[in-house]
C-alpha cells in the first residue's frame, strides 16, 4: 500500500483557522502586546492549525515555507519592528551585558507581580532571565549555549517561545537571553492593576509545608495567588529561586552563575524536569548522602 504524501502548506495559509486566530489573540492579550506582532511571530514559528491526522497543532513552521516571498517579507517586517541589527554572538554578548547593567529592577519586579495575576509569560521571562544571569560577566555569557551567528528566524522563534512558555528549557541559550534582555518588545500601556506583593503569601504557604512535601506540592501552594496552568506556575517558582525569594535549603546562589550548574541533577529522577536550584528543593538530605549537589557548590 502506497504511503500518503502530504502536500506542505503554503506560508500564506499558516494560522488561518478560527481556532488558531483565537489562540494567537489570547497570547497577545496575556502578553500585553499588539496582535499584529504576535501574529507575525507565530506565523514564522508555530502553526496552530490542526493536523487532521492527529487532531493537534501542525507545529513548527518549516524552512521551506519561510523561503516564499511572503515568508521573507514577514521576517523583514519583524526585523524592522524590533530594530534587529547584527546577530553575531559577540554583538549579542556585548549588548546583553549593557542591558543587564542598566535594567530598572523595581520595574522588573512590578512587571513580575503583574505577570502572576495576568498569565503574562513575557514579563515573567524577563524577570527570570535577569536573575538567572546573576553575577553576569562577558566570560560567563560565553558559557551559555551559542552559535557564531544567528538569523532573524532564530530571534522570531525565541520571542515566540518567550510569550508562549516564558523560557522553559531555553534560558541557558544566548539568543534567548538576548531576546529577553536586549530586544524591547513594544508592550501596550499596562492596564491599571492593583497588584500587591503576592510573593510573601506564597512563601508563607511554602514554609508551612511538611518535610515530606514534593515539588508538586509547591505548585499547589501558588494556586490562590497565581493565575495560569501548572507550567506557568512552575516557571514562577523557578524565577523565585533565581531571585532568592524562594530559598532552597543548603544552596546559596548569591555568588553563583546559575547556568554553570544547569546540568547538576537531583538524585530524585522526577525532580529533574525542574531547573537548578529548585530541582533540589525536596532532595533527601542525610549524612549518608555523599553528593555535593545539595551543599554550596
C-alpha positions as CSV (number, residue, x, y, z in Angstrom):
1,X,0.0,0.0,0.0
2,X,1.4,3.4,-1.0
3,X,2.1,5.9,1.7
4,X,0.1,9.1,1.5
5,X,2.4,12.1,0.8
6,X,1.0,15.3,2.3
7,X,1.5,18.5,0.4
8,X,3.2,21.1,2.5
9,X,1.0,24.1,3.4
10,X,1.9,27.4,1.7
11,X,3.1,30.2,4.0
12,X,0.1,32.3,3.3
13,X,-2.2,29.5,4.7
14,X,-0.5,29.3,8.1
15,X,-2.6,30.0,11.2
16,X,-5.7,30.9,9.1
17,X,-8.2,28.7,11.1
18,X,-10.6,30.3,13.6
19,X,-9.1,28.3,16.4
20,X,-5.5,29.4,15.5
21,X,-6.5,33.0,15.4
22,X,-8.3,32.7,18.7
23,X,-5.2,31.2,20.3
24,X,-2.9,33.9,18.9
25,X,-5.3,36.6,20.1
26,X,-5.2,35.1,23.6
27,X,-1.4,35.1,23.6
28,X,-1.3,38.7,22.5
29,X,-3.7,39.7,25.3
30,X,-1.9,37.8,28.0
31,X,1.5,39.3,26.8
32,X,0.2,42.8,26.6
33,X,1.4,43.0,23.0
34,X,-0.1,44.2,19.8
35,X,-2.0,41.4,18.0
36,X,-0.2,42.1,14.7
37,X,3.3,41.5,16.1
38,X,2.3,38.3,17.9
39,X,0.6,37.1,14.7
40,X,3.8,37.7,12.7
41,X,5.9,35.9,15.3
42,X,3.5,32.9,15.3
43,X,3.3,32.7,11.6
44,X,7.1,32.3,11.2
45,X,7.4,30.0,14.2
46,X,4.4,27.8,15.1
47,X,1.3,26.7,13.1
48,X,-1.7,26.3,15.4
49,X,-3.9,24.9,12.6
50,X,-5.0,21.4,13.4
51,X,-3.4,18.4,11.7
52,X,-6.4,16.3,10.6
53,X,-4.5,13.1,11.0
54,X,-3.5,13.7,14.7
55,X,-6.0,16.3,16.0
56,X,-3.2,18.5,17.3
57,X,-1.4,21.7,16.0
58,X,0.7,21.3,12.9
59,X,3.8,22.5,14.9
60,X,6.9,24.3,13.8
61,X,6.9,26.2,10.6
62,X,9.4,24.7,8.1
63,X,12.3,26.5,6.4
64,X,10.8,25.7,3.0
65,X,7.7,27.6,4.0
66,X,9.7,30.6,5.1
67,X,11.6,30.8,1.8
68,X,8.5,32.0,0.0
69,X,8.3,35.7,-0.9
70,X,5.7,36.3,1.8
71,X,7.7,34.4,4.4
72,X,10.8,36.6,3.7
73,X,8.7,39.7,3.7
74,X,7.3,38.8,7.1
75,X,10.7,38.2,8.6
76,X,11.9,41.6,7.3
77,X,8.8,43.2,8.8
78,X,9.6,41.6,12.2
79,X,13.2,42.8,12.0
80,X,12.1,46.4,11.2
81,X,9.5,46.5,14.0
82,X,12.0,45.3,16.6
83,X,15.1,47.2,15.2
84,X,17.1,44.0,14.9
85,X,20.7,44.5,13.7
86,X,23.8,42.3,13.8
87,X,23.2,38.9,15.2
88,X,26.8,37.7,15.7
89,X,27.4,36.2,19.1
90,X,30.0,38.9,20.0
91,X,27.4,41.6,19.4
92,X,24.8,39.8,21.4
93,X,27.2,39.3,24.4
94,X,28.1,42.9,24.4
95,X,24.5,44.2,24.4
96,X,23.2,41.7,26.9
97,X,25.8,43.0,29.3
98,X,24.9,46.6,28.6
99,X,21.2,45.9,29.1
100,X,21.8,43.8,32.3
101,X,23.7,46.6,33.9
102,X,21.2,49.2,33.2
103,X,17.9,47.4,33.9
104,X,15.3,49.0,36.2
105,X,15.0,46.3,38.9
106,X,11.9,47.9,40.5
107,X,10.0,48.0,37.2
108,X,11.2,44.4,36.5
109,X,9.8,43.2,39.8
110,X,6.5,45.1,39.4
111,X,6.0,43.5,36.0
112,X,6.7,40.2,37.5
113,X,4.0,40.7,40.1
114,X,1.6,41.7,37.3
115,X,2.6,38.5,35.3
116,X,1.4,36.3,38.2
117,X,-2.0,37.9,38.0
118,X,-2.4,38.1,34.3
119,X,-0.6,34.9,33.0
120,X,2.0,37.1,31.2
121,X,4.8,34.8,30.2
122,X,6.8,37.7,28.7
123,X,7.0,39.7,31.9
124,X,7.8,36.6,33.9
125,X,10.6,35.6,31.5
126,X,12.4,38.9,31.6
127,X,12.4,38.8,35.4
128,X,13.6,35.2,35.5
129,X,16.4,35.7,32.9
130,X,17.7,38.7,34.7
131,X,18.1,36.8,38.0
132,X,19.2,33.6,36.3
133,X,22.2,35.6,35.0
134,X,23.3,36.5,38.5
135,X,26.9,37.6,38.6
136,X,27.0,38.2,34.9
137,X,30.3,38.8,33.1
138,X,31.4,38.6,29.5
139,X,33.2,35.3,30.3
140,X,30.1,33.9,32.0
141,X,28.0,34.7,29.0
142,X,30.3,32.6,26.8
143,X,29.3,29.6,29.0
144,X,25.8,29.7,27.6
145,X,24.8,27.6,24.6
146,X,25.5,29.7,21.5
147,X,26.3,29.8,17.8
148,X,28.7,32.1,16.0
149,X,25.8,34.0,14.3
150,X,22.0,33.8,14.4
151,X,19.3,34.6,12.0
152,X,16.0,36.5,12.2
153,X,14.3,33.2,12.2
154,X,16.2,32.3,15.4
155,X,15.1,35.6,17.0
156,X,11.5,35.1,16.0
157,X,11.4,31.6,17.3
158,X,12.8,32.6,20.7
159,X,10.5,35.6,21.0
160,X,7.6,33.3,20.3
161,X,8.8,30.8,22.9
162,X,9.1,33.7,25.3
163,X,5.5,34.7,25.0
164,X,4.3,31.1,24.8
165,X,6.3,29.4,27.6
166,X,8.4,32.0,29.3
167,X,11.8,30.5,28.9
168,X,11.0,26.8,29.8
169,X,14.1,24.9,28.7
170,X,15.6,27.9,26.7
171,X,17.0,30.2,29.3
172,X,20.6,28.9,29.1
173,X,20.7,29.9,25.4
174,X,22.5,33.1,24.4
175,X,19.9,34.1,21.8
176,X,17.1,33.6,24.3
177,X,18.8,35.8,26.9
178,X,19.3,38.4,24.1
179,X,15.6,38.3,23.3
180,X,14.7,38.7,27.0
181,X,17.1,41.5,28.0
182,X,18.0,43.5,24.9
183,X,15.1,43.4,22.4
184,X,12.5,45.8,23.7
185,X,9.1,44.3,22.9
186,X,6.6,47.1,22.2
187,X,4.3,46.4,25.1
188,X,1.0,48.2,25.2
189,X,0.3,50.5,28.1
190,X,0.0,48.4,31.1
191,X,-3.6,48.4,32.4
192,X,-4.3,49.8,35.9
193,X,-3.9,46.6,38.0
194,X,-3.6,46.9,41.8
195,X,-1.1,44.2,42.5
196,X,0.3,43.7,46.0
197,X,3.4,41.7,46.7
198,X,1.8,38.2,46.5
199,X,5.2,36.5,46.8
200,X,5.0,36.9,50.6
201,X,1.9,34.8,50.8
202,X,3.3,32.2,48.5
203,X,6.5,31.9,50.6
204,X,4.5,31.7,53.8
205,X,2.4,28.8,52.4
206,X,5.6,27.0,51.2
207,X,7.2,27.4,54.6
208,X,4.2,25.7,56.2
209,X,4.7,22.6,54.1
210,X,5.9,19.4,55.8
211,X,9.3,17.9,55.3
212,X,7.8,15.2,53.1
213,X,6.2,17.6,50.6
214,X,7.1,17.3,47.0
215,X,7.8,19.8,44.2
216,X,4.2,19.2,43.0
217,X,3.1,20.5,46.5
218,X,5.0,23.7,45.7
219,X,2.8,24.3,42.7
220,X,-0.4,23.8,44.7
221,X,0.8,26.5,47.1
222,X,0.6,29.0,44.4
223,X,-3.0,28.4,43.3
224,X,-4.5,31.1,45.5
225,X,-2.1,33.8,44.3
226,X,-1.0,33.0,40.8
227,X,-3.2,32.7,37.6
228,X,-2.3,30.2,34.9
229,X,-1.7,26.5,34.4
230,X,0.8,24.4,36.3
231,X,3.6,25.0,33.8
232,X,3.2,28.8,34.2
233,X,3.2,28.4,38.0
234,X,6.3,26.2,37.8
235,X,8.1,28.9,35.9
236,X,7.0,31.4,38.5
237,X,8.5,29.2,41.3
238,X,11.8,28.8,39.4
239,X,12.0,32.6,38.9
240,X,11.6,33.0,42.6
241,X,14.6,30.7,43.3
242,X,16.8,32.6,40.8
243,X,16.0,35.8,42.7
244,X,16.5,34.1,46.1
245,X,12.9,35.0,47.2
246,X,12.3,31.2,47.5
247,X,15.2,29.6,49.3
248,X,16.5,26.1,48.6
249,X,18.0,24.5,51.7
250,X,21.8,24.3,51.7
251,X,22.1,26.0,48.3
252,X,23.1,29.7,48.2
253,X,23.1,31.1,44.7
254,X,24.2,34.6,45.7
255,X,27.8,34.0,44.5
256,X,27.0,31.6,41.7
257,X,26.5,32.0,37.9
258,X,23.4,29.7,37.9
259,X,23.8,28.5,34.3
260,X,27.1,26.8,35.2
261,X,25.0,24.4,37.3
262,X,22.3,23.7,34.8
263,X,23.4,20.1,34.4
264,X,23.5,19.3,38.1
265,X,20.9,16.6,38.5
266,X,18.9,15.6,41.6
267,X,19.0,12.0,42.9
268,X,15.3,12.2,42.7
269,X,14.7,11.5,39.0
270,X,11.3,13.2,38.9
271,X,12.8,16.5,40.1
272,X,14.9,16.9,37.1
273,X,12.3,18.4,34.9
274,X,12.8,21.5,37.1
275,X,15.8,23.8,36.8
276,X,18.7,24.3,39.2
277,X,18.4,25.1,42.1
278,X,14.7,24.3,42.5
279,X,15.2,20.7,41.4
280,X,16.9,20.1,44.8
281,X,14.2,21.6,46.9
282,X,12.9,18.3,48.2
283,X,16.2,16.4,47.9
284,X,16.7,14.0,50.9
285,X,19.5,15.5,52.9
286,X,21.2,13.0,55.1
287,X,24.7,12.3,56.3
288,X,24.7,9.2,54.1
289,X,24.3,11.4,51.0
290,X,27.9,11.9,49.7
291,X,26.8,14.2,46.9
292,X,27.9,17.9,46.9
293,X,24.9,18.8,44.9
294,X,22.9,19.9,47.9
295,X,25.7,21.7,49.6
296,X,27.1,25.0,48.5
297,X,28.5,24.1,45.0
